[in-house]
Amino acid sequence: MAILVVVAATAISVSMIHDEAFLIRKTSRVQLLDRARLYALGLEDWARLILKRDQDDSDVDDLSEDWAFGVPGLPIEAGYLAGFMQDEQSKINLNNLLESEESVKRLTRLCNNLDVDPVFIPALLDWIDEDLDVRYPDGAEEHYDTYRVANRKIADISELLLVKNVTTEMYQQLKPYITALPTTTGININTMSETVFMTLGEDLNSETFIQEREEESFTSVQQFIERLQIPVEEADLAVSTEYFVANGQVVQGDLEYNFETLIHRSNEGVTAVISRSLGLF
């Protein structure tokens, strides 16, 4: 009987110790997550501050400004943090398509340049219009799949995967050069990539464009056209930006915490968070 009592007591003690150790590890993990989240939000605030200062200093946004350089890996307690910003208006805004025929042409050129079949574009136009009428050849509203179309602006470019005729491979090819912003926006010619530049017209020379931009940023769309001597449409082009994406990484021990935040900056320099993704992804 005494032996049984000792065995039972030992089992209970081991179980209690195990539960206590698990609780300690769990508490430590929660504390690391909380601390990482606070660091991430601090990086986000830094991004907003940089953007406000930049608005006060200049009316033109280009890749030589402070916001474009980011934060290298900086040591912090139990790890490090790093962050960088991207001009989201350096890409083709899918929510421009209904407002601008030129934007449709640029998306079509992007597809052709990347060897992506542009057959999905009519269905995309029906996806973002506000009615249930199939208004475009090869368009699609309802009953082409197991769900209804959105009939509103795209909230996230991942919605493109739901559009008729879009495959995962096509989406991955287009993803670096497209965006979905809540308002109609212009492509910033001072920050766009060579790939996006090539969508502005036919038979363009990207090397000349890069050389000219590195020598001096463009202060207006008209100056851009005159310096490059290219026949492109001025529609939906710009030299300044309202929408930026701040990306960051916070490492705490073996935990890697990331964030991606879409920030809007008004002409007065007021910044606001439009969307945010935080967590272990």
C-alpha positions in Angstrom: 0.0 0.0 0.0 2.8 2.4 0.9 4.5 1.6 -2.5 1.3 2.4 -4.3 0.9 5.7 -2.5 4.5 6.7 -3.4 4.0 5.7 -7.0 0.7 7.7 -7.2 2.3 10.7 -5.5 5.3 10.6 -7.9 3.0 10.4 -10.9 1.0 13.4 -9.7 4.2 15.4 -9.0 5.6 14.6 -12.4 2.4 15.7 -14.0 2.3 18.9 -12.1 5.9 19.7 -12.9 5.2 19.0 -16.6 2.1 21.2 -16.6 4.1 24.0 -14.8 7.0 23.7 -17.3 4.5 23.9 -20.2 2.8 26.9 -18.7 6.1 28.7 -18.3 7.0 28.0 -21.9 3.6 29.1 -23.1 3.9 32.3 -21.1 7.4 33.0 -22.4 6.1 32.5 -26.0 3.2 34.9 -25.4 5.6 37.5 -24.0 7.9 37.1 -27.1 4.9 37.5 -29.4 3.7 40.6 -27.5 7.1 42.1 -27.6 7.6 41.3 -31.3 4.2 42.9 -32.1 5.1 46.1 -30.3 8.4 46.3 -32.2 6.5 45.7 -35.5 4.1 48.5 -34.7 7.1 50.7 -33.8 8.5 50.0 -37.2 5.2 50.9 -38.8 5.1 54.2 -36.9 8.7 54.9 -38.1 7.5 54.4 -41.7 4.7 56.8 -41.2 7.0 59.4 -39.7 9.5 59.1 -42.6 6.6 59.5 -45.1 5.4 62.6 -43.3 8.8 64.2 -43.3 9.3 63.4 -46.9 6.0 65.1 -47.8 7.2 68.2 -46.0 10.5 68.2 -47.9 9.5 67.4 -51.5 6.5 67.2 -53.9 8.2 64.5 -56.0 8.8 60.9 -54.8 11.8 59.0 -56.2 14.1 56.2 -55.2 16.8 58.6 -53.8 14.6 59.6 -50.8 14.9 58.2 -47.3 11.8 56.1 -47.4 13.3 54.0 -50.2 16.4 52.8 -48.2 14.7 51.1 -45.3 16.1 49.9 -42.0 18.9 47.3 -42.1 19.1 44.6 -39.5 19.3 46.3 -36.1 20.0 44.4 -32.9 17.3 44.4 -30.2 16.7 42.4 -27.0 16.7 38.7 -27.9 17.0 39.3 -31.7 16.9 41.9 -34.4 14.5 43.9 -36.6 14.6 45.2 -40.2 12.1 46.9 -42.5 11.7 48.6 -45.8 9.1 50.5 -47.8 7.8 50.2 -51.4 6.0 52.6 -53.6 2.7 50.8 -54.3 2.0 53.3 -57.1 5.0 52.0 -59.0 2.6 49.2 -60.2 -0.5 48.9 -62.4 -3.6 49.5 -60.3 -6.3 47.0 -61.2 -8.9 49.3 -59.9 -8.1 51.8 -62.6 -9.3 49.5 -65.3 -12.9 50.7 -65.5 -11.9 54.3 -65.4 -9.2 54.3 -67.9 -8.9 52.6 -71.3 -5.2 53.3 -71.2 -4.8 51.2 -68.0 -6.5 48.3 -69.8 -4.0 48.7 -72.6 -1.1 48.7 -70.2 -2.3 45.6 -68.4 -2.6 43.9 -71.8 0.9 44.9 -72.7 2.2 43.6 -69.4 0.6 40.2 -70.1 2.0 40.1 -73.6 5.5 41.0 -72.3 5.4 38.3 -69.7 3.9 35.7 -72.0 0.7 35.6 -70.0 -2.5 35.1 -71.9 -4.6 38.3 -71.4 -7.9 36.3 -72.0 -8.9 37.0 -68.4 -9.1 40.8 -68.7 -12.7 40.9 -69.9 -13.8 38.7 -66.9 -11.7 40.9 -64.6 -13.6 44.0 -65.9 -16.9 42.3 -65.1 -15.6 41.3 -61.7 -15.0 44.9 -60.7 -18.0 46.6 -62.3 -21.1 47.3 -60.2 -23.7 45.3 -62.1 -24.6 41.8 -63.1 -24.5 42.4 -66.9 -21.9 40.7 -69.0 -20.7 43.8 -70.8 -17.5 42.5 -72.4 -16.7 39.8 -74.9 -15.5 36.8 -72.9 -16.6 38.5 -69.7 -18.2 36.7 -66.8 -20.6 37.6 -64.1 -22.4 34.7 -62.4 -22.5 30.9 -62.8 -19.1 30.4 -64.3 -18.0 28.9 -61.1 -19.3 28.0 -57.6 -19.4 31.6 -56.4 -20.7 35.1 -57.4 -18.4 37.8 -58.7 -17.5 40.7 -56.4 -19.0 43.6 -58.4 -16.9 46.0 -56.5 -13.3 47.2 -56.5 -10.7 44.6 -55.7 -9.6 44.7 -52.1 -6.5 42.6 -52.5 -4.7 41.4 -55.6 -5.2 37.8 -54.5 -8.8 38.1 -55.6 -7.4 37.8 -59.1 -7.1 34.1 -58.5 -10.9 33.9 -58.4 -11.3 35.5 -61.8 -12.2 33.4 -64.7 -9.2 32.0 -66.8 -6.6 33.1 -64.2 -4.2 30.4 -63.0 -1.8 30.4 -60.1 1.1 30.5 -62.5 -0.3 33.6 -64.3 -1.0 35.3 -60.9 2.6 34.7 -59.7 4.0 36.2 -62.9 1.8 39.3 -62.7 1.9 39.8 -58.9 5.2 41.9 -58.7 3.8 44.5 -61.2 0.1 44.9 -60.1 -1.7 46.3 -57.1 -5.2 47.0 -55.9 -5.6 50.4 -54.3 -8.8 51.8 -53.0 -8.8 54.8 -55.3 -7.8 55.6 -58.9 -4.1 56.3 -58.9 -1.3 57.2 -61.3 1.8 55.2 -61.9 4.8 57.0 -60.4 7.3 57.2 -63.3 10.2 57.9 -60.8 9.7 54.5 -59.0 8.2 52.1 -61.6 10.3 49.1 -62.7 11.6 48.6 -66.2 8.9 46.0 -66.7 6.1 48.5 -65.9 7.8 51.2 -68.1 7.6 48.8 -71.0 3.8 48.7 -70.7 3.4 52.5 -71.4 3.8 52.0 -75.2 5.3 50.0 -78.0 9.0 49.7 -78.9 10.2 51.6 -75.8 13.9 51.6 -74.7 14.1 50.8 -71.0 17.9 51.4 -70.8 17.5 55.1 -71.8 14.7 55.5 -69.3 16.8 54.1 -66.4 19.8 56.3 -67.4 17.7 59.4 -67.6 16.0 58.7 -64.3 19.3 58.0 -62.5 20.8 61.3 -63.8 17.8 63.3 -62.5 14.3 62.4 -61.3 11.4 63.6 -63.4 9.6 66.6 -61.9 6.5 66.3 -64.2 5.0 63.8 -66.6 5.4 66.3 -69.4 9.2 66.5 -68.7 9.3 62.7 -68.7 7.9 62.6 -72.2 10.1 65.4 -73.5 13.3 64.1 -72.1 12.7 60.5 -73.4 11.1 61.7 -76.6 8.5 58.9 -76.5 4.9 58.9 -77.7 3.1 57.7 -74.5 -0.2 58.7 -73.0 -0.1 61.0 -70.0 -3.2 59.4 -68.5 -2.7 57.7 -65.1 1.0 58.7 -64.8 2.4 60.7 -61.8 5.6 61.9 -60.2 4.4 61.6 -56.6 2.8 58.9 -54.5 0.0 58.6 -52.0 0.1 54.8 -51.2 3.1 53.0 -49.8 3.6 49.5 -48.4 5.8 49.1 -45.3 7.3 45.7 -44.7 9.1 44.6 -41.6 10.5 41.6 -39.8 11.1 41.2 -36.0 13.1 38.2 -34.7 12.8 37.2 -31.1 14.7 34.1 -30.3 13.5 31.4 -32.7 10.3 33.4 -33.4 10.1 35.4 -36.7 7.3 38.0 -36.7 6.4 39.8 -39.9 4.1 42.6 -41.0 2.9 44.3 -44.2 1.0 47.6 -44.0 -0.6 49.7 -46.7 -0.2 53.3 -45.8 -2.0 56.3 -47.3 -0.3 59.7 -47.2 -2.4 62.7 -48.1 -1.2 65.9 -49.8 -1.0 67.5 -46.4 1.3 64.7 -45.1 -1.3 63.0 -42.9 -0.8 59.2 -42.9 -3.3 56.5 -42.2 -3.2 52.7 -42.2 -5.4 51.2 -44.9 -4.7 47.6 -44.2 -2.3 45.5 -42.1 -1.1 41.9 -41.9 0.7 41.0 -38.7 1.9 37.6 -37.5 4.0 34.6 -38.1 3.8 34.3 -41.8 
